[in-house]
């Protein structure tokens, strides 16, 4: 922000934003006591897992006419937290995404809602962290990491046989 003023002419306020920043609509969710974001463009649908018959420990669910793998997102994002889960009944939501025609569901603790976020590049120390595409400051002022569902989906799809993946 810069301010310039000339007597008799007026005042000029200039706001410069880096071109490396972009604003996207994001879905905010909670996992292991930490808030994360994912671009809405990467989300097919949000599922309440109570609405689907899944046996204890099951890793697939029937969604419309598809059988979809259900992945524990925290298994792919390697981080540790000492924060207790802030949800009463964790792991009851899933975020459905699609990659190359394949549907995948990622379990999360709670979907909080949507908001617009400013996408920032990861700091040099975190730039190589798998599964994250950027960072943001959430509406409440807390920092948040932006999850890269595409990279995680590619890793999963590269590790399974074609018969184990549903479309």
OpenMM code with the backbone's topology and positions (N, CA, C; nanometers):
from openmm import Vec3, app, unit

residues = "UNK UNK UNK UNK UNK UNK UNK UNK UNK UNK UNK UNK UNK UNK UNK UNK UNK UNK UNK UNK UNK UNK UNK UNK UNK UNK UNK UNK UNK UNK UNK UNK UNK UNK UNK UNK UNK UNK UNK UNK UNK UNK UNK UNK UNK UNK UNK UNK UNK UNK UNK UNK UNK UNK UNK UNK UNK UNK UNK UNK UNK UNK UNK UNK UNK UNK UNK UNK UNK UNK UNK UNK UNK UNK UNK UNK UNK UNK UNK UNK UNK UNK UNK UNK UNK UNK UNK UNK UNK UNK UNK UNK UNK UNK UNK UNK UNK UNK UNK UNK UNK UNK UNK UNK UNK UNK UNK UNK UNK UNK UNK UNK UNK UNK UNK UNK UNK UNK UNK UNK UNK UNK UNK UNK UNK UNK UNK UNK UNK UNK UNK UNK UNK UNK UNK UNK UNK UNK UNK UNK UNK UNK UNK UNK UNK UNK UNK UNK UNK UNK UNK UNK UNK UNK UNK UNK UNK UNK UNK UNK UNK UNK UNK UNK UNK UNK UNK".split()
positions = [
    Vec3(0.0859, -0.1170, 0.0000),
    Vec3(0.0000, 0.0000, 0.0000),
    Vec3(0.0900, 0.1226, 0.0000),
    Vec3(0.0598, 0.2152, -0.0894),
    Vec3(0.1339, 0.3417, -0.0870),
    Vec3(0.0339, 0.4565, -0.0961),
    Vec3(0.0719, 0.5669, -0.0350),
    Vec3(-0.0131, 0.6855, -0.0331),
    Vec3(0.0689, 0.8028, -0.0837),
    Vec3(0.0130, 0.8747, -0.1779),
    Vec3(0.0783, 0.9960, -0.2281),
    Vec3(-0.0202, 1.1114, -0.2223),
    Vec3(0.0265, 1.2276, -0.1842),
    Vec3(-0.0630, 1.3413, -0.1707),
    Vec3(0.0034, 1.4670, -0.2254),
    Vec3(-0.0756, 1.5464, -0.2991),
    Vec3(-0.0290, 1.6756, -0.3481),
    Vec3(-0.1310, 1.7812, -0.3087),
    Vec3(-0.0806, 1.8883, -0.2518),
    Vec3(-0.1679, 1.9960, -0.2074),
    Vec3(-0.2444, 2.0493, -0.3290),
    Vec3(-0.3744, 2.0614, -0.3123),
    Vec3(-0.4585, 2.1158, -0.4175),
    Vec3(-0.4963, 2.0168, -0.5253),
    Vec3(-0.4342, 1.9006, -0.5296),
    Vec3(-0.4662, 1.8002, -0.6316),
    Vec3(-0.5391, 1.6794, -0.5741),
    Vec3(-0.5078, 1.6406, -0.4525),
    Vec3(-0.5735, 1.5245, -0.3920),
    Vec3(-0.4742, 1.4226, -0.3404),
    Vec3(-0.5293, 1.3092, -0.3040),
    Vec3(-0.4494, 1.1998, -0.2479),
    Vec3(-0.4707, 1.0745, -0.3319),
    Vec3(-0.3624, 1.0012, -0.3550),
    Vec3(-0.3698, 0.8765, -0.4315),
    Vec3(-0.3317, 0.7606, -0.3392),
    Vec3(-0.4193, 0.6601, -0.3335),
    Vec3(-0.3933, 0.5364, -0.2601),
    Vec3(-0.3687, 0.4272, -0.3634),
    Vec3(-0.2578, 0.3580, -0.3531),
    Vec3(-0.2252, 0.2486, -0.4456),
    Vec3(-0.2061, 0.1208, -0.3669),
    Vec3(-0.2714, 0.0159, -0.4142),
    Vec3(-0.2551, -0.1161, -0.3540),
    Vec3(-0.1961, -0.2072, -0.4602),
    Vec3(-0.0829, -0.2662, -0.4300),
    Vec3(-0.0176, -0.3580, -0.5228),
    Vec3(-0.0228, -0.4983, -0.4659),
    Vec3(-0.0712, -0.5919, -0.5475),
    Vec3(-0.0756, -0.7314, -0.5068),
    Vec3(0.0203, -0.8107, -0.5935),
    Vec3(0.0926, -0.9041, -0.5338),
    Vec3(0.1830, -0.9862, -0.6139),
    Vec3(0.1042, -1.0683, -0.7154),
    Vec3(0.1577, -1.0849, -0.8333),
    Vec3(0.0889, -1.1641, -0.9358),
    Vec3(0.0927, -1.3121, -0.9042),
    Vec3(0.1746, -1.3533, -0.8078),
    Vec3(0.1817, -1.4948, -0.7718),
    Vec3(0.0648, -1.5367, -0.6822),
    Vec3(-0.0178, -1.4424, -0.6406),
    Vec3(-0.1325, -1.4744, -0.5568),
    Vec3(-0.2577, -1.4901, -0.6427),
    Vec3(-0.3429, -1.5826, -0.6038),
    Vec3(-0.4714, -1.5958, -0.6698),
    Vec3(-0.5775, -1.6210, -0.5638),
    Vec3(-0.6999, -1.5878, -0.5978),
    Vec3(-0.8116, -1.6067, -0.5065),
    Vec3(-0.8979, -1.7185, -0.5640),
    Vec3(-0.9284, -1.8191, -0.4810),
    Vec3(-1.0116, -1.9308, -0.5245),
    Vec3(-1.1187, -1.9593, -0.4201),
    Vec3(-1.2278, -2.0187, -0.4653),
    Vec3(-1.3287, -2.0693, -0.3731),
    Vec3(-1.2758, -2.2011, -0.3187),
    Vec3(-1.2824, -2.2181, -0.1876),
    Vec3(-1.2264, -2.3377, -0.1251),
    Vec3(-1.3244, -2.3978, -0.0256),
    Vec3(-1.3126, -2.5279, -0.0092),
    Vec3(-1.3858, -2.6008, 0.0927),
    Vec3(-1.2913, -2.6157, 0.2114),
    Vec3(-1.3350, -2.5732, 0.3290),
    Vec3(-1.2535, -2.5803, 0.4492),
    Vec3(-1.2983, -2.7028, 0.5283),
    Vec3(-1.2010, -2.7833, 0.5714),
    Vec3(-1.2347, -2.9019, 0.6492),
    Vec3(-1.1355, -2.9201, 0.7629),
    Vec3(-1.1770, -2.9993, 0.8594),
    Vec3(-1.0977, -3.0244, 0.9796),
    Vec3(-1.0517, -3.1694, 0.9784),
    Vec3(-0.9232, -3.1883, 1.0106),
    Vec3(-0.8686, -3.3220, 1.0210),
    Vec3(-0.7631, -3.3228, 1.1314),
    Vec3(-0.7801, -3.4103, 1.2274),
    Vec3(-0.6881, -3.4210, 1.3398),
    Vec3(-0.6651, -3.2868, 1.4086),
    Vec3(-0.7715, -3.2083, 1.4212),
    Vec3(-0.7646, -3.0815, 1.4920),
    Vec3(-0.7055, -2.9667, 1.4122),
    Vec3(-0.6753, -2.9879, 1.2840),
    Vec3(-0.6141, -2.8849, 1.1996),
    Vec3(-0.7082, -2.8534, 1.0837),
    Vec3(-0.7189, -2.7236, 1.0509),
    Vec3(-0.8027, -2.6821, 0.9374),
    Vec3(-0.7210, -2.6833, 0.8091),
    Vec3(-0.7813, -2.7379, 0.7048),
    Vec3(-0.7216, -2.7446, 0.5722),
    Vec3(-0.8205, -2.6874, 0.4714),
    Vec3(-0.7698, -2.6608, 0.3513),
    Vec3(-0.8544, -2.6114, 0.2433),
    Vec3(-0.8273, -2.6955, 0.1194),
    Vec3(-0.9281, -2.7061, 0.0345),
    Vec3(-0.9124, -2.7692, -0.0960),
    Vec3(-0.9958, -2.6855, -0.1937),
    Vec3(-0.9416, -2.6553, -0.3123),
    Vec3(-1.0203, -2.5774, -0.4081),
    Vec3(-1.1521, -2.6479, -0.4410),
    Vec3(-1.2603, -2.5717, -0.4467),
    Vec3(-1.3913, -2.6275, -0.4780),
    Vec3(-1.3884, -2.6966, -0.6145),
    Vec3(-1.3044, -2.6484, -0.7048),
    Vec3(-1.2951, -2.7091, -0.8379),
    Vec3(-1.2463, -2.8540, -0.8322),
    Vec3(-1.1839, -2.8955, -0.7214),
    Vec3(-1.1350, -3.0326, -0.7059),
    Vec3(-1.2373, -3.1226, -0.6363),
    Vec3(-1.3512, -3.0659, -0.5973),
    Vec3(-1.4516, -3.1399, -0.5198),
    Vec3(-1.5709, -3.1742, -0.6082),
    Vec3(-1.6031, -3.3034, -0.6130),
    Vec3(-1.7239, -3.3477, -0.6838),
    Vec3(-1.8463, -3.3346, -0.5939),
    Vec3(-1.8277, -3.3790, -0.4682),
    Vec3(-1.9387, -3.3797, -0.3744),
    Vec3(-1.8848, -3.4035, -0.2338),
    Vec3(-1.9621, -3.3633, -0.1329),
    Vec3(-1.9297, -3.3934, 0.0064),
    Vec3(-2.0289, -3.4984, 0.0534),
    Vec3(-1.9756, -3.6046, 0.1135),
    Vec3(-2.0601, -3.7155, 0.1569),
    Vec3(-2.0633, -3.7256, 0.3088),
    Vec3(-2.1794, -3.7560, 0.3621),
    Vec3(-2.1928, -3.7917, 0.5030),
    Vec3(-2.1868, -3.9439, 0.5059),
    Vec3(-2.0815, -3.9998, 0.5630),
    Vec3(-2.0612, -4.1439, 0.5579),
    Vec3(-2.1666, -4.2221, 0.6346),
    Vec3(-2.2414, -4.1570, 0.7245),
    Vec3(-2.3516, -4.2242, 0.7940),
    Vec3(-2.4625, -4.2637, 0.6967),
    Vec3(-2.4679, -4.1974, 0.5812),
    Vec3(-2.5716, -4.2258, 0.4821),
    Vec3(-2.5388, -4.3466, 0.3947),
    Vec3(-2.4226, -4.4066, 0.4130),
    Vec3(-2.3781, -4.5172, 0.3284),
    Vec3(-2.3444, -4.6365, 0.4146),
    Vec3(-2.3788, -4.7533, 0.3625),
    Vec3(-2.3479, -4.8738, 0.4383),
    Vec3(-2.2026, -4.9129, 0.4141),
    Vec3(-2.1240, -4.8958, 0.5186),
    Vec3(-1.9836, -4.9347, 0.5150),
    Vec3(-1.9584, -5.0173, 0.6393),
    Vec3(-1.9039, -5.1346, 0.6215),
    Vec3(-1.8724, -5.2164, 0.7373),
    Vec3(-1.7514, -5.1580, 0.8084),
    Vec3(-1.7362, -5.1914, 0.9343),
    Vec3(-1.6240, -5.1405, 1.0133),
    Vec3(-1.4931, -5.1688, 0.9411),
    Vec3(-1.4157, -5.0662, 0.9174),
    Vec3(-1.2870, -5.0818, 0.8499),
    Vec3(-1.2959, -5.0928, 0.6992),
    Vec3(-1.4170, -5.0823, 0.6435),
    Vec3(-1.4323, -5.0950, 0.4983),
    Vec3(-1.3613, -4.9815, 0.4277),
    Vec3(-1.3099, -5.0109, 0.3094),
    Vec3(-1.2381, -4.9098, 0.2324),
    Vec3(-1.3069, -4.8800, 0.1004),
    Vec3(-1.4319, -4.9224, 0.0863),
    Vec3(-1.5087, -4.8960, -0.0350),
    Vec3(-1.6508, -4.8596, 0.0060),
    Vec3(-1.7164, -4.7787, -0.0766),
    Vec3(-1.8574, -4.7504, -0.0544),
    Vec3(-1.9288, -4.7486, -0.1880),
    Vec3(-2.0576, -4.7818, -0.1818),
    Vec3(-2.1386, -4.7794, -0.3028),
    Vec3(-2.2027, -4.6414, -0.3116),
    Vec3(-2.1720, -4.5705, -0.4185),
    Vec3(-2.2223, -4.4347, -0.4405),
    Vec3(-2.2891, -4.4326, -0.5768),
    Vec3(-2.4216, -4.4165, -0.5748),
    Vec3(-2.5002, -4.4243, -0.6973),
    Vec3(-2.4683, -4.5568, -0.7652),
    Vec3(-2.4171, -4.5584, -0.8853),
    Vec3(-2.3874, -4.6857, -0.9523),
    Vec3(-2.2394, -4.7201, -0.9504),
    Vec3(-2.1657, -4.6633, -0.8564),
    Vec3(-2.0212, -4.6837, -0.8514),
    Vec3(-1.9787, -4.7391, -0.7155),
    Vec3(-1.8728, -4.8168, -0.7169),
    Vec3(-1.8070, -4.8573, -0.5934),
    Vec3(-1.6795, -4.7745, -0.5877),
    Vec3(-1.6671, -4.6961, -0.4802),
    Vec3(-1.5613, -4.5956, -0.4725),
    Vec3(-1.4654, -4.6273, -0.3573),
    Vec3(-1.3349, -4.6196, -0.3828),
    Vec3(-1.2388, -4.6338, -0.2732),
    Vec3(-1.2529, -4.5177, -0.1744),
    Vec3(-1.2462, -4.5496, -0.0456),
    Vec3(-1.2508, -4.4478, 0.0593),
    Vec3(-1.1124, -4.4460, 0.1234),
    Vec3(-1.0429, -4.3339, 0.1092),
    Vec3(-0.9064, -4.3211, 0.1569),
    Vec3(-0.9012, -4.2356, 0.2823),
    Vec3(-0.8184, -4.2760, 0.3746),
    Vec3(-0.7950, -4.1972, 0.4958),
    Vec3(-0.6947, -4.0890, 0.4580),
    Vec3(-0.7396, -3.9650, 0.4456),
    Vec3(-0.6539, -3.8567, 0.3983),
    Vec3(-0.5282, -3.8422, 0.4828),
    Vec3(-0.5399, -3.8609, 0.6141),
    Vec3(-0.4240, -3.8445, 0.7016),
    Vec3(-0.3153, -3.9486, 0.6737),
    Vec3(-0.3492, -4.0599, 0.6088),
    Vec3(-0.2476, -4.1588, 0.5714),
    Vec3(-0.1534, -4.1047, 0.4634),
    Vec3(-0.2012, -4.0098, 0.3850),
    Vec3(-0.1223, -3.9557, 0.2746),
    Vec3(-0.0506, -3.8262, 0.3118),
    Vec3(-0.1038, -3.7547, 0.4081),
    Vec3(-0.0425, -3.6297, 0.4525),
    Vec3(0.0350, -3.6596, 0.5792),
    Vec3(0.1633, -3.6667, 0.5654),
    Vec3(0.2484, -3.7067, 0.6783),
    Vec3(0.2756, -3.5880, 0.7697),
    Vec3(0.1990, -3.5782, 0.8763),
    Vec3(0.2209, -3.4764, 0.9771),
    Vec3(0.1751, -3.5352, 1.1090),
    Vec3(0.2238, -3.4797, 1.2159),
    Vec3(0.1786, -3.5266, 1.3468),
    Vec3(0.1253, -3.4065, 1.4235),
    Vec3(0.0281, -3.4339, 1.5057),
    Vec3(-0.0317, -3.3277, 1.5850),
    Vec3(-0.0554, -3.3783, 1.7262),
    Vec3(-0.0398, -3.2908, 1.8210),
    Vec3(-0.0716, -3.3273, 1.9591),
    Vec3(-0.2102, -3.2758, 1.9959),
    Vec3(-0.2737, -3.2079, 1.8989),
    Vec3(-0.4066, -3.1528, 1.9256),
    Vec3(-0.5099, -3.2644, 1.9278),
    Vec3(-0.5974, -3.2654, 2.0292),
    Vec3(-0.7029, -3.3666, 2.0310),
    Vec3(-0.8050, -3.3351, 1.9226),
    Vec3(-0.8719, -3.4384, 1.8762),
    Vec3(-0.9754, -3.4182, 1.7756),
    Vec3(-1.0815, -3.3250, 1.8330),
    Vec3(-1.1205, -3.2251, 1.7552),
    Vec3(-1.2179, -3.1273, 1.8028),
    Vec3(-1.3596, -3.1609, 1.7590),
    Vec3(-1.3770, -3.2784, 1.7026),
    Vec3(-1.5101, -3.3179, 1.6583),
    Vec3(-1.5642, -3.4249, 1.7509),
    Vec3(-1.6959, -3.4263, 1.7677),
    Vec3(-1.7588, -3.5227, 1.8558),
    Vec3(-1.7543, -3.6632, 1.7969),
    Vec3(-1.7685, -3.6746, 1.6665),
    Vec3(-1.7758, -3.8035, 1.6005),
    Vec3(-1.6888, -3.7996, 1.4755),
    Vec3(-1.5566, -3.8151, 1.4913),
    Vec3(-1.4670, -3.7970, 1.3779),
    Vec3(-1.4827, -3.9025, 1.2692),
    Vec3(-1.4323, -3.8691, 1.1507),
    Vec3(-1.4256, -3.9574, 1.0348),
    Vec3(-1.5637, -3.9963, 0.9823),
    Vec3(-1.6577, -3.9059, 0.9872),
    Vec3(-1.7906, -3.9343, 0.9354),
    Vec3(-1.8207, -3.8604, 0.8051),
    Vec3(-1.7267, -3.7799, 0.7574),
    Vec3(-1.7453, -3.7075, 0.6325),
    Vec3(-1.6409, -3.7525, 0.5321),
    Vec3(-1.6745, -3.7379, 0.4053),
    Vec3(-1.5784, -3.7681, 0.3000),
    Vec3(-1.5950, -3.6664, 0.1889),
    Vec3(-1.4836, -3.6313, 0.1291),
    Vec3(-1.4843, -3.5386, 0.0162),
    Vec3(-1.4571, -3.6223, -0.1085),
    Vec3(-1.5504, -3.6170, -0.2021),
    Vec3(-1.5418, -3.6948, -0.3253),
    Vec3(-1.4716, -3.6124, -0.4318),
    Vec3(-1.3739, -3.6727, -0.4981),
    Vec3(-1.3000, -3.6053, -0.6045),
    Vec3(-1.2902, -3.6984, -0.7241),
    Vec3(-1.2568, -3.6435, -0.8387),
    Vec3(-1.2453, -3.7233, -0.9609),
    Vec3(-1.1121, -3.6906, -1.0274),
    Vec3(-1.0425, -3.7965, -1.0696),
    Vec3(-0.9181, -3.7803, -1.1438),
    Vec3(-0.9203, -3.8775, -1.2600),
    Vec3(-0.9104, -3.8258, -1.3799),
    Vec3(-0.9094, -3.9078, -1.5014),
    Vec3(-1.0250, -4.0075, -1.5036),
    Vec3(-1.1427, -3.9617, -1.4654),
    Vec3(-1.2610, -4.0469, -1.4681),
    Vec3(-1.2776, -4.1357, -1.3466),
    Vec3(-1.1805, -4.1403, -1.2578),
    Vec3(-1.1882, -4.2232, -1.1365),
    Vec3(-1.2378, -4.1409, -1.0190),
    Vec3(-1.3388, -4.1931, -0.9495),
    Vec3(-1.3899, -4.1279, -0.8298),
    Vec3(-1.3176, -4.1828, -0.7076),
    Vec3(-1.2797, -4.0945, -0.6172),
    Vec3(-1.2161, -4.1320, -0.4910),
    Vec3(-1.2798, -4.0490, -0.3801),
    Vec3(-1.2937, -4.1094, -0.2625),
    Vec3(-1.3472, -4.0374, -0.1468),
    Vec3(-1.2378, -4.0299, -0.0407),
    Vec3(-1.2173, -3.9096, 0.0147),
    Vec3(-1.1195, -3.8892, 0.1206),
    Vec3(-1.1921, -3.8630, 0.2512),
    Vec3(-1.1660, -3.9473, 0.3527),
    Vec3(-1.2273, -3.9272, 0.4842),
    Vec3(-1.1651, -3.8072, 0.5534),
    Vec3(-1.2492, -3.7249, 0.6130),
    Vec3(-1.2054, -3.6113, 0.6943),
    Vec3(-1.2914, -3.6092, 0.8205),
    Vec3(-1.2485, -3.5337, 0.9213),
    Vec3(-1.3249, -3.5283, 1.0457),
    Vec3(-1.4538, -3.4489, 1.0305),
    Vec3(-1.4428, -3.3326, 0.9689),
    Vec3(-1.5599, -3.2453, 0.9583),
    Vec3(-1.5403, -3.1472, 0.8443),
    Vec3(-1.6448, -3.1273, 0.7657),
    Vec3(-1.6429, -3.0236, 0.6632),
    Vec3(-1.7032, -2.8992, 0.7255),
    Vec3(-1.6262, -2.7901, 0.7254),
    Vec3(-1.6679, -2.6670, 0.7933),
    Vec3(-1.7514, -2.5790, 0.7013),
    Vec3(-1.7104, -2.5638, 0.5767),
    Vec3(-1.7855, -2.4813, 0.4825),
    Vec3(-1.6961, -2.4277, 0.3733),
    Vec3(-1.7515, -2.3357, 0.2962),
    Vec3(-1.6792, -2.2747, 0.1850),
    Vec3(-1.6392, -2.1322, 0.2187),
    Vec3(-1.5284, -2.0882, 0.1610),
    Vec3(-1.4890, -1.9483, 0.1681),
    Vec3(-1.3884, -1.9203, 0.0577),
    Vec3(-1.3750, -1.7955, 0.0237),
    Vec3(-1.2729, -1.7565, -0.0726),
    Vec3(-1.1413, -1.7424, 0.0026),
    Vec3(-1.0351, -1.7939, -0.0603),
    Vec3(-0.9036, -1.7856, 0.0027),
    Vec3(-0.8029, -1.7292, -0.0962),
    Vec3(-0.6991, -1.6694, -0.0434),
    Vec3(-0.5870, -1.6232, -0.1236),
    Vec3(-0.4826, -1.7337, -0.1191),
    Vec3(-0.4450, -1.7847, -0.2360),
    Vec3(-0.3472, -1.8927, -0.2448),
    Vec3(-0.2082, -1.8328, -0.2449),
    Vec3(-0.1245, -1.8824, -0.1554),
    Vec3(0.0152, -1.8386, -0.1472),
    Vec3(0.1043, -1.9597, -0.1691),
    Vec3(0.2213, -1.9343, -0.2232),
    Vec3(0.3182, -2.0418, -0.2416),
    Vec3(0.3672, -2.0886, -0.1057),
    Vec3(0.4057, -2.2148, -0.1008),
    Vec3(0.4630, -2.2675, 0.0227),
    Vec3(0.6015, -2.2083, 0.0440),
    Vec3(0.6399, -2.1945, 0.1678),
    Vec3(0.7738, -2.1434, 0.1987),
    Vec3(0.8774, -2.2431, 0.1463),
    Vec3(0.9999, -2.1968, 0.1203),
    Vec3(1.1029, -2.2869, 0.0666),
    Vec3(1.1219, -2.4136, 0.1500),
    Vec3(1.1065, -2.4041, 0.2796),
    Vec3(1.1222, -2.5213, 0.3652),
    Vec3(1.0124, -2.6246, 0.3487),
    Vec3(0.8950, -2.5827, 0.3003),
    Vec3(0.7824, -2.6741, 0.2821),
    Vec3(0.7520, -2.7021, 0.1360),
    Vec3(0.8238, -2.6395, 0.0447),
    Vec3(0.7910, -2.6481, -0.0972),
    Vec3(0.7849, -2.7914, -0.1492),
    Vec3(0.8603, -2.8823, -0.0927),
    Vec3(0.8594, -3.0202, -0.1404),
    Vec3(0.7642, -3.1112, -0.0657),
    Vec3(0.6830, -3.0570, 0.0244),
    Vec3(0.5925, -3.1398, 0.1049),
    Vec3(0.4848, -3.2016, 0.0163),
    Vec3(0.4785, -3.3345, 0.0164),
    Vec3(0.3821, -3.4039, -0.0680),
    Vec3(0.2390, -3.3778, -0.0212),
    Vec3(0.1512, -3.3564, -0.1169),
    Vec3(0.0091, -3.3449, -0.0889),
    Vec3(-0.0408, -3.2045, -0.0620),
    Vec3(0.0496, -3.1062, -0.0660),
    Vec3(0.0089, -2.9684, -0.0421),
    Vec3(0.0475, -2.8825, -0.1622),
    Vec3(-0.0438, -2.7968, -0.2048),
    Vec3(-0.0165, -2.7123, -0.3214),
    Vec3(0.0050, -2.5663, -0.2850),
    Vec3(-0.0206, -2.5295, -0.1616),
    Vec3(-0.0037, -2.3910, -0.1195),
    Vec3(-0.0508, -2.3719, 0.0225),
    Vec3(-0.0575, -2.2466, 0.0611),
    Vec3(-0.1010, -2.2106, 0.1960),
    Vec3(-0.1931, -2.0895, 0.1859),
    Vec3(-0.2619, -2.0614, 0.2939),
    Vec3(-0.3534, -1.9474, 0.2966),
    Vec3(-0.3716, -1.9011, 0.4408),
    Vec3(-0.4309, -1.7859, 0.4550),
    Vec3(-0.4767, -1.7386, 0.5856),
    Vec3(-0.6289, -1.7492, 0.5800),
    Vec3(-0.6852, -1.8273, 0.6695),
    Vec3(-0.8295, -1.8506, 0.6705),
    Vec3(-0.9032, -1.7278, 0.7218),
    Vec3(-1.0338, -1.7270, 0.7050),
    Vec3(-1.1167, -1.6127, 0.7429),
    Vec3(-1.1036, -1.5729, 0.8887),
    Vec3(-1.0707, -1.6684, 0.9756),
    Vec3(-1.0566, -1.6375, 1.1184),
    Vec3(-0.9139, -1.5970, 1.1546),
    Vec3(-0.8265, -1.5833, 1.0548),
    Vec3(-0.6893, -1.5405, 1.0783),
    Vec3(-0.5901, -1.6537, 1.0985),
    Vec3(-0.6388, -1.7769, 1.1064),
    Vec3(-0.5505, -1.8920, 1.1243),
    Vec3(-0.4851, -1.9292, 0.9910),
    Vec3(-0.3628, -1.9819, 0.9953),
    Vec3(-0.3026, -2.0322, 0.8716),
    Vec3(-0.3665, -2.1652, 0.8337),
    Vec3(-0.3657, -2.1952, 0.7057),
    Vec3(-0.4192, -2.3219, 0.6579),
    Vec3(-0.3407, -2.3701, 0.5387),
    Vec3(-0.3254, -2.5003, 0.5285),
    Vec3(-0.2586, -2.5589, 0.4130),
    Vec3(-0.3628, -2.6002, 0.3106),
    Vec3(-0.3276, -2.5874, 0.1842),
    Vec3(-0.4170, -2.6244, 0.0744),
    Vec3(-0.3760, -2.7632, 0.0267),
    Vec3(-0.4699, -2.8569, 0.0348),
    Vec3(-0.4433, -2.9959, 0.0002),
    Vec3(-0.4555, -3.0154, -0.1508),
    Vec3(-0.3628, -3.0911, -0.2059),
    Vec3(-0.3592, -3.1214, -0.3491),
    Vec3(-0.4179, -3.2609, -0.3717),
    Vec3(-0.5509, -3.2690, -0.3891),
    Vec3(-0.6167, -3.3978, -0.4101),
    Vec3(-0.5663, -3.4670, -0.5361),
    Vec3(-0.5298, -3.3901, -0.6365),
    Vec3(-0.4818, -3.4487, -0.7615),
    Vec3(-0.3542, -3.5293, -0.7382),
    Vec3(-0.2575, -3.4744, -0.6674),
    Vec3(-0.1312, -3.5446, -0.6407),
    Vec3(-0.1556, -3.6697, -0.5561),
    Vec3(-0.2420, -3.6594, -0.4561),
    Vec3(-0.2709, -3.7740, -0.3699),
    Vec3(-0.3436, -3.8821, -0.4492),
    Vec3(-0.4390, -3.8406, -0.5328),
    Vec3(-0.5129, -3.9358, -0.6155),
    Vec3(-0.4190, -4.0087, -0.7112),
    Vec3(-0.3265, -3.9351, -0.7729),
    Vec3(-0.2300, -3.9983, -0.8641),
    Vec3(-0.1448, -4.1006, -0.7906),
    Vec3(-0.1038, -4.0679, -0.6687),
    Vec3(-0.0225, -4.1610, -0.5900),
    Vec3(-0.1028, -4.2871, -0.5600),
    Vec3(-0.2277, -4.2703, -0.5188),
    Vec3(-0.3121, -4.3862, -0.4896),
    Vec3(-0.3352, -4.4686, -0.6158),
    Vec3(-0.3749, -4.4051, -0.7231),
    Vec3(-0.4054, -4.4774, -0.8464),
    Vec3(-0.2821, -4.5479, -0.9025),
    Vec3(-0.1642, -4.4935, -0.8776),
    Vec3(-0.0414, -4.5577, -0.9220),
    Vec3(-0.0035, -4.6774, -0.8375),
    Vec3(-0.0682, -4.6935, -0.7207),
    Vec3(-0.0321, -4.8023, -0.6307),
    Vec3(-0.1318, -4.9176, -0.6311),
    Vec3(-0.2404, -4.9061, -0.7092),
    Vec3(-0.3418, -5.0116, -0.7099),
    Vec3(-0.3548, -5.0737, -0.8484),
    Vec3(-0.4102, -5.1930, -0.8513),
    Vec3(-0.4376, -5.2593, -0.9789),
    Vec3(-0.5619, -5.1960, -1.0394),
    Vec3(-0.5731, -5.1915, -1.1726),
    Vec3(-0.6904, -5.1299, -1.2361),
    Vec3(-0.8233, -5.1891, -1.1892),
    Vec3(-0.8287, -5.3169, -1.1534),
    Vec3(-0.9545, -5.3779, -1.1100),
    Vec3(-0.9976, -5.3294, -0.9719),
    Vec3(-0.9076, -5.2635, -0.8972),
    Vec3(-0.9418, -5.2152, -0.7635),
    Vec3(-0.9992, -5.0747, -0.7659),
    Vec3(-1.0008, -5.0101, -0.8813),
    Vec3(-1.0467, -4.8718, -0.8920),
    Vec3(-1.1799, -4.8694, -0.9641),
    Vec3(-1.2749, -4.7945, -0.9106),
    Vec3(-1.4049, -4.7803, -0.9750),
    Vec3(-1.4160, -4.6446, -1.0385),
    Vec3(-1.4982, -4.6350, -1.1408),
    Vec3(-1.5221, -4.5056, -1.2058),
    Vec3(-1.6624, -4.4607, -1.1789),
] * unit.nanometer
topology = app.Topology()
chain = topology.addChain("A")
for resn in residues:
    res = topology.addResidue(resn, chain)
    for name in ("N", "CA", "C"):
        topology.addAtom(name, app.Element.getBySymbol(name[0]), res)
